[in-house]
Amino acid sequence: MQFKDVFIDQNLKNKLLELVQTGRIAHAQFFLTHPGSHALALAIALGQYLCCENPSDEDSCGECPSCKQYANLAHPDLHLYFPNCITENIKKDPESSKLANEFRNFVFKHNFFVNINSWLNELKGENKQPSINIRDCSNILYYNSMRSFQNGYKVYILWGADKLYRDAAPKLLKTLEEPEEKSLFILISEEPDKILNTILSRTQLIKITRLSDSSISSNLLKDFPELTEQEANDIAIIANGDYIKASQLASNNEDETDFLEYFEQFFDSIFAFAHRLSLHEINYNGITEIISSISAQGREYQKQFLAFSLKMLRNILLSNTNNKEILKVTHKEQYVLDKFNGKFQLKQVSQMYELCNKAIYHITRYGNVSLILTDLYFQLAKVSV
């Protein structure tokens, strides 16, 4: 991974390059990141640059044996640690080294845009409590006590450092404070409050800023050429700097369109029913068709529809306040919000929000989706009176 391929603000890349070139790179870095960033890619690019045999002022060469090993995440002096847990193949004493191949494949599959939830899905460990454990920390101490394999930097990357097991973390304190020569530790996390202060105090803070909407939009058009410029701009606004979310929205763009249409029809009918309008305006047959369509999909799709409804209800609340500047909506969503402007009061929307959350809970508990959504419809109509 070269710096040129890392989707992060260029100013931050330049700062890291300057620290290396002036000899001011700290032996322990803490990358404070945010959801959907390319933080892991940045850490790999920094390690590759330090180990490159022919680096330029701007980047590693990408051609030397060291760079090629880094490109495959297979350099002998690159040590990756990440939250791990018991899996179908590892029944006891899990550790990062036992899942190294799975993690590499996972990282390449997602082009280094990774988060803990997708990693747990990969492991089928959604109900587990993953951690960077004592065995991982013991491995770090072991490798740090040895000479590097290629007489260069030894790079230790702890992705998801907030999952560093509390009983294991103190084992690293002395190593972080007095590491072996040419050792670089990079801790990556979105949640610094979950990391021991004694760990953080031994690191140099590197803040990874959120990507601009224009950067996300332009990159989406490269990765998803089927998107229109307007669609890319809309997705970038909603993603709020999270490129993982932006990619998911781009991949499921048709779902989002369906959800908006379903939401509009659902709440049009609810308002008409609550205010005793005509049967034509209530259009209950149309509602039963929507419920049937949603029920025929998987539970994730069903929960996503309700999560989308929660987002729209929240935006209805925001559109009726003086905080419209924090409203993140597409132009199509804005049209629907304008349509419902003034139709529902604050108390009603708050009750609707609670009812949708309850429906998500019951779907998660494997309730009958058709009955849950039908009941939700009448409950929403009841609080809309």
Secondary structure, 3 states (H helix, E strand, C coil): CCHHHCCCCHHHHHHHHHHHHCCCCCCEEEEECCCCCCHHHHHHHHHHHHHCCCCCCCCCCCCCHHHHHHHCCCCCCEEEECCECCCCCCCCCCCHHHHHHHHHHHHHHCCCCCCHHHHHHHHCCCCCCCEECHHHHHHHHHHHCCCCCCCCCEEEEEECHHHECCCCHHHHHHHHHCCCCCEEEEEEECCHHHCCHHHHCCCEEEECCCCCHHHHHHHHHHHCCCCCHHHHHHHHHHHCCCHHHHHHHHHCHHHHHHHHHHHHHHHHHHHHHHCCCCHHHHCHHHHHHHHHHHHCCCHHHHHHHHHHHHHHHHHHHHHCCCCHHHCCCCHHHHHHHHHHCCCCCHHHHHHHHHHHHHHHHHHHCCCCHHHHHHHHHHHHHHHCC
